[in-house]
Amino acid sequence: MINFPKPPPLPSRKRDAPQDASAKKRAWKYLGPEELLGLKNLYFAARVIVEGAYAGGHKSPYKGSAAEFVDYREYYPGDEIRSIDWKAYARTDRYFVKLFEKETDMTAHLLVDRSASMGYGGKDYKHVFPTQEMSKLDYAAYLAAALAYLLVKQGDRVGLTLFDKKITGHVPAGSSFAHLNALLSLLERQRAGRTTSISKTLRDAYALFKRRGMLIVISDFLDDPLEIFRALDMYRHRNFEIILFHILHRYEAKLPPLANVNFVDAETGEFLTTTPSDIAAQYESELQSFMDTLSSYAQARNIDYNCVNTQTPHSDVLQRYLLRRGGVQ
């Protein structure tokens, strides 16, 4: 007679800590049903080998009979229905999925800019724009939440760091869905802050990331480009894969058709009174030059630079980007 090892015990309903349902709902506001549906067939494939065993085609930790069963976790929206353990449901009246030993070991670090300029386009600007707009910060949060969800779902580790002129929030890298809740809660609480110093933040964050892997920076990059990339060079020397998402509001990419307005620097308070059409050509030329500088610095360092317009749905941006990386099934 063969004695099969018993699986780990299921969590007891009586011992589970009570959850604040409203807090959990707020935390998941960036991952609603539409967002989860759009992420269903996506995964984040790594391109380089660092510590651990991952490269190229990223394998899911939930596939195949060869993977070893190690634990249960609670079912979350977006999980495959077929992954539910119905015997566990019969015993507990709760949905659980089986976890298998993961076949990859990737760690990603998300850095999200929450400086004052990232608040551009949000509710504080509703008196300026003809329609309600999403701020650059909200757009960045949706993008960060989607990336974090994909990484956790495929069994990888992801951490989150928020910053303006200094680090203002940090969740160390982890791979559980409880960890994802903590990360989403931090994103939900973020508000546009003060002035920014991206290069200083990158240097300060360097000491927080004990394990090399993937660095994903989501920002408007309104700082000295040369100093930013000098700071990024520290990560390159440790073989980090670096991905930059440059967030531009659609009314930054193309000035809105307004009459005389005050253009106010959100971080310094300086202002200029003029008509957008009078400065549009020069503005767009200088903006393009700034973007070209960022792109050329990135290309010279083999850094992945992506300029993103808030007019494009973040799910479309992510799908196109992952398609280029081979991350669409």
C-alpha positions as CSV (number, residue, x, y, z in Angstrom):
1,M,0.0,0.0,0.0
2,I,1.4,3.4,-1.0
3,N,1.1,6.2,1.6
4,F,0.8,9.5,-0.3
5,P,1.9,12.6,1.6
6,K,-0.9,14.8,2.9
7,P,-1.3,18.2,1.4
8,P,-0.9,21.3,3.6
9,P,-4.0,22.0,5.7
10,L,-6.5,24.4,4.4
11,P,-6.9,27.7,6.3
12,S,-9.6,27.5,8.9
13,R,-12.5,29.9,8.5
14,K,-12.6,30.5,12.3
15,R,-8.9,31.4,12.4
16,D,-8.9,33.7,9.5
17,A,-8.4,37.4,10.4
18,P,-11.5,39.5,9.6
19,Q,-11.0,41.6,6.5
20,D,-12.1,45.2,5.9
21,A,-14.3,44.6,2.8
22,S,-14.4,48.3,1.9
23,A,-10.6,48.6,2.2
24,K,-10.1,45.6,0.0
25,K,-12.6,47.0,-2.6
26,R,-10.8,50.3,-2.7
27,A,-7.4,48.6,-3.1
28,W,-8.7,46.7,-6.1
29,K,-10.2,49.8,-7.8
30,Y,-7.4,49.7,-10.4
31,L,-8.2,46.1,-11.2
32,G,-11.9,46.0,-12.1
33,P,-13.6,43.3,-14.2
34,E,-12.6,45.0,-17.5
35,E,-9.0,45.3,-16.5
36,L,-8.8,41.7,-15.3
37,L,-10.4,40.5,-18.5
38,G,-7.9,42.4,-20.6
39,L,-5.0,40.8,-18.6
40,K,-6.3,37.2,-18.9
41,N,-4.0,36.0,-21.7
42,L,-1.0,38.2,-20.9
43,Y,2.2,37.3,-19.0
44,F,5.4,39.2,-18.4
45,A,8.4,37.4,-20.1
46,A,11.8,38.3,-18.9
47,R,14.6,38.9,-21.4
48,V,17.8,38.5,-19.3
49,I,19.2,35.9,-16.9
50,V,20.0,37.2,-13.5
51,E,19.8,35.6,-10.0
52,G,17.4,32.6,-10.2
53,A,16.4,30.7,-13.3
54,Y,14.4,32.8,-15.8
55,A,14.9,34.0,-19.3
56,G,13.0,34.3,-22.6
57,G,9.8,32.3,-22.5
58,H,8.4,32.7,-19.0
59,K,6.6,29.6,-17.7
60,S,3.6,29.7,-15.5
61,P,3.8,28.2,-12.0
62,Y,0.3,26.7,-12.4
63,K,0.9,24.5,-15.4
64,G,1.7,20.9,-15.9
65,S,1.6,17.8,-13.7
66,A,5.4,17.9,-13.2
67,A,5.1,20.9,-10.9
68,E,5.0,20.0,-7.2
69,F,1.9,20.9,-5.2
70,V,3.0,23.1,-2.2
71,D,0.0,25.0,-0.8
72,Y,-3.5,26.5,-1.2
73,R,-4.4,30.1,-1.5
74,E,-7.8,31.9,-1.7
75,Y,-9.3,32.4,-5.2
76,Y,-9.0,35.9,-6.6
77,P,-10.8,37.5,-9.5
78,G,-8.9,36.8,-12.7
79,D,-7.8,33.3,-11.7
80,E,-8.8,30.5,-14.0
81,I,-12.1,28.8,-12.9
82,R,-10.6,25.4,-13.6
83,S,-7.8,26.1,-11.0
84,I,-10.4,26.0,-8.2
85,D,-10.1,23.0,-5.9
86,W,-13.7,21.9,-5.6
87,K,-13.0,19.4,-2.8
88,A,-11.6,22.2,-0.7
89,Y,-14.7,24.2,-1.5
90,A,-16.9,21.4,-0.4
91,R,-15.0,21.2,3.0
92,T,-14.9,25.0,3.7
93,D,-17.6,26.6,1.5
94,R,-14.8,28.9,0.2
95,Y,-12.9,29.0,-3.0
96,F,-9.2,28.0,-3.0
97,V,-6.8,27.3,-5.8
98,K,-3.8,25.0,-5.6
99,L,-0.3,26.4,-5.8
100,F,2.5,24.5,-7.4
101,E,6.2,25.0,-7.1
102,K,7.2,27.8,-9.4
103,E,9.4,27.2,-12.3
104,T,10.8,30.7,-12.5
105,D,12.4,33.2,-10.1
106,M,11.9,36.7,-11.3
107,T,11.9,39.8,-9.1
108,A,10.5,43.1,-10.4
109,H,10.7,46.5,-8.7
110,L,8.1,49.1,-9.6
111,L,9.1,52.8,-9.1
112,V,6.1,55.1,-9.5
113,D,6.5,58.9,-9.6
114,R,3.9,60.8,-7.5
115,S,5.4,64.3,-7.7
116,A,3.2,67.3,-8.3
117,S,3.5,67.2,-12.0
118,M,2.1,63.7,-12.1
119,G,-1.2,65.2,-10.8
120,Y,-1.7,67.0,-14.1
121,G,-5.0,66.4,-15.8
122,G,-6.9,65.1,-12.7
123,K,-9.8,66.6,-10.7
124,D,-7.8,69.7,-9.9
125,Y,-7.9,70.6,-13.6
126,K,-11.6,70.0,-14.2
127,H,-12.2,73.8,-14.6
128,V,-9.6,73.9,-17.4
129,F,-10.4,71.0,-19.6
130,P,-13.7,70.5,-21.5
131,T,-14.1,66.9,-20.3
132,Q,-13.1,65.0,-17.1
133,E,-9.6,63.7,-17.5
134,M,-7.5,61.0,-15.8
135,S,-4.4,62.4,-14.2
136,K,-0.9,61.1,-15.2
137,L,-0.7,59.7,-11.6
138,D,-3.9,57.7,-11.9
139,Y,-2.8,56.4,-15.3
140,A,0.5,55.3,-13.8
141,A,-1.3,53.6,-10.9
142,Y,-3.5,51.6,-13.3
143,L,-0.4,50.6,-15.3
144,A,1.6,49.6,-12.1
145,A,-1.4,47.6,-10.7
146,A,-1.7,45.7,-14.0
147,L,2.0,44.9,-14.1
148,A,2.0,43.8,-10.4
149,Y,-1.0,41.6,-10.9
150,L,0.5,39.8,-13.9
151,L,3.8,39.2,-12.0
152,V,2.1,37.8,-8.9
153,K,-0.3,35.7,-10.9
154,Q,2.5,34.0,-12.7
155,G,4.3,33.4,-9.4
156,D,7.0,36.1,-9.5
157,R,8.0,38.6,-6.9
158,V,7.1,42.3,-7.3
159,G,7.7,45.3,-5.0
160,L,6.5,48.9,-5.2
161,T,8.2,52.2,-4.4
162,L,6.5,55.6,-4.6
163,F,8.5,58.8,-4.7
164,D,8.5,62.6,-5.3
165,K,11.7,64.3,-4.2
166,K,12.3,61.4,-1.9
167,I,10.9,57.9,-1.3
168,T,7.4,58.2,0.2
169,G,6.2,54.6,0.3
170,H,7.7,51.2,-0.1
171,V,6.4,47.6,-0.3
172,P,9.2,45.1,-0.5
173,A,9.1,42.4,-3.2
174,G,6.8,39.5,-2.6
175,S,4.8,37.0,-4.6
176,S,1.5,36.3,-2.7
177,F,-1.9,37.7,-3.4
178,A,-2.0,39.0,0.2
179,H,1.2,40.9,-0.8
180,L,-0.5,42.2,-3.9
181,N,-3.3,43.6,-1.7
182,A,-0.7,45.5,0.3
183,L,0.8,46.9,-2.9
184,L,-2.6,47.9,-4.3
185,S,-3.5,49.6,-1.0
186,L,-0.4,51.7,-1.2
187,L,-1.3,52.7,-4.8
188,E,-4.8,53.5,-3.8
189,R,-3.6,55.9,-1.0
190,Q,-1.2,57.8,-3.2
191,R,-1.8,61.5,-4.0
192,A,0.3,63.9,-6.1
193,G,3.1,65.2,-3.8
194,R,5.8,67.8,-4.1
195,T,8.8,68.5,-6.4
196,T,10.7,65.6,-7.9
197,S,14.2,64.3,-7.9
198,I,14.3,61.1,-9.9
199,S,18.0,60.7,-9.9
200,K,18.2,61.0,-6.1
201,T,15.3,58.6,-5.7
202,L,17.0,56.0,-7.9
203,R,20.2,56.2,-5.9
204,D,18.2,56.0,-2.6
205,A,16.1,53.0,-3.8
206,Y,19.2,51.2,-5.0
207,A,20.0,50.1,-1.4
208,L,16.4,48.8,-0.9
209,F,16.6,46.3,-3.7
210,K,18.6,43.5,-2.2
211,R,18.0,41.2,-5.2
212,R,18.7,42.3,-8.7
213,G,16.1,41.6,-11.4
214,M,13.8,44.0,-13.3
215,L,13.5,47.7,-12.6
216,I,10.3,49.4,-14.0
217,V,10.1,53.2,-13.7
218,I,6.8,54.9,-14.4
219,S,7.2,58.7,-14.5
220,D,6.9,61.9,-16.6
221,F,10.7,62.1,-16.2
222,L,10.7,65.9,-15.7
223,D,14.2,66.0,-14.4
224,D,17.7,66.3,-15.9
225,P,17.9,63.4,-18.3
226,L,21.6,62.9,-18.0
227,E,21.4,62.7,-14.2
228,I,18.5,60.2,-14.5
229,F,20.5,57.9,-16.7
230,R,23.7,58.2,-14.6
231,A,21.7,56.9,-11.7
232,L,20.2,54.1,-13.8
233,D,23.8,53.1,-14.7
234,M,24.2,51.8,-11.2
235,Y,21.4,49.3,-11.9
236,R,22.9,48.4,-15.3
237,H,26.2,47.5,-13.6
238,R,24.2,45.0,-11.5
239,N,22.6,43.5,-14.6
240,F,19.1,44.8,-13.9
241,E,16.8,44.8,-16.8
242,I,15.5,48.4,-17.0
243,I,12.1,49.4,-18.4
244,L,10.9,53.0,-18.5
245,F,7.3,54.1,-19.1
246,H,7.2,57.8,-19.9
247,I,3.7,59.1,-19.1
248,L,2.5,62.1,-21.1
249,H,-1.0,63.6,-20.7
250,R,-2.7,64.1,-24.0
251,Y,-2.8,67.9,-23.3
252,E,0.9,67.8,-22.8
253,A,1.5,66.0,-26.0
254,K,-0.7,68.5,-27.8
255,L,-1.7,71.8,-26.2
256,P,-5.5,72.2,-25.8
257,P,-7.4,74.8,-27.9
258,L,-7.9,77.4,-25.1
259,A,-7.9,81.2,-25.0
260,N,-5.5,83.1,-22.8
261,V,-4.5,80.9,-19.9
262,N,-1.9,80.8,-17.1
263,F,0.6,78.0,-17.6
264,V,1.7,77.1,-14.0
265,D,4.6,74.9,-13.1
266,A,3.1,72.4,-10.7
267,E,6.4,72.0,-8.8
268,T,7.9,75.5,-8.7
269,G,4.8,77.8,-9.0
270,E,6.3,79.7,-11.9
271,F,3.7,80.8,-14.5
272,L,3.4,82.1,-18.0
273,T,0.3,83.8,-19.3
274,T,-0.2,83.2,-23.0
275,T,-2.4,81.7,-25.7
276,P,-1.6,78.0,-26.4
277,S,-1.6,78.5,-30.2
278,D,1.1,81.2,-29.9
279,I,3.6,78.8,-28.4
280,A,2.4,75.5,-29.7
281,A,5.1,75.1,-32.4
282,Q,8.0,75.9,-30.1
283,Y,6.5,73.9,-27.3
284,E,6.0,70.8,-29.4
285,S,9.5,71.1,-30.9
286,E,11.1,71.3,-27.4
287,L,9.0,68.4,-26.1
288,Q,10.0,66.2,-29.1
289,S,13.7,67.1,-28.4
290,F,13.3,66.1,-24.7
291,M,11.7,62.8,-25.7
292,D,14.4,62.2,-28.3
293,T,17.1,62.8,-25.6
294,L,15.5,60.3,-23.3
295,S,15.1,57.8,-26.1
296,S,18.7,58.1,-27.3
297,Y,20.2,57.8,-23.7
298,A,18.0,54.7,-23.2
299,Q,19.0,53.1,-26.5
300,A,22.7,53.7,-25.9
301,R,22.3,51.7,-22.6
302,N,20.0,49.0,-23.9
303,I,17.2,50.3,-21.7
304,D,13.6,49.8,-22.8
305,Y,12.0,53.3,-23.2
306,N,8.3,53.6,-23.8
307,C,6.5,56.9,-24.3
308,V,2.8,56.5,-23.3
309,N,0.0,59.0,-24.0
310,T,-2.9,59.0,-21.4
311,Q,-5.3,59.1,-24.3
312,T,-4.4,55.4,-25.1
313,P,-6.1,52.9,-22.7
314,H,-3.5,51.5,-20.4
315,S,-4.6,48.0,-21.2
316,D,-3.8,48.6,-24.9
317,V,-0.4,50.0,-24.0
318,L,0.4,46.9,-21.9
319,Q,-0.9,44.4,-24.4
320,R,1.2,46.0,-27.3
321,Y,4.3,46.2,-25.1
322,L,4.0,42.6,-23.9
323,L,3.3,41.4,-27.5
324,R,6.7,42.8,-28.4
325,R,8.3,40.9,-25.5
326,G,6.5,37.7,-26.4
327,G,4.1,37.9,-23.5
328,V,0.7,37.2,-25.2
329,Q,-0.7,33.7,-25.3
